[in-house]
Amino acid sequence: MRCWFCQSEARGTCAACGRALCHEHAHAHDELTLAKSDTSTGYTSYYNVYGALKCEDCRLEWRYDIPRKES
């Protein structure tokens, strides 16, 4: 597998987009939280990844979803 940016030998993949990354283009992300909600049960499950690789093109940001109260 080759690096998406420079065609060098890849050492891993970006946790956000899946692009192959060489040592030079890989950046370690402190913490990445992946979550999914199950609409049938109403529960949300998540896991944290520490030291995940990220490419320089991906911009990760927090998004909040606050459920509305039914009246």
ABEGO torsion letter per residue (X at the ends): XBBAAAGBBBABBBAAAGBBBBAAABBBBABBBBBBBBAAAGBBBBBBBBGBBBBAABBBBBBBBBBBBBX
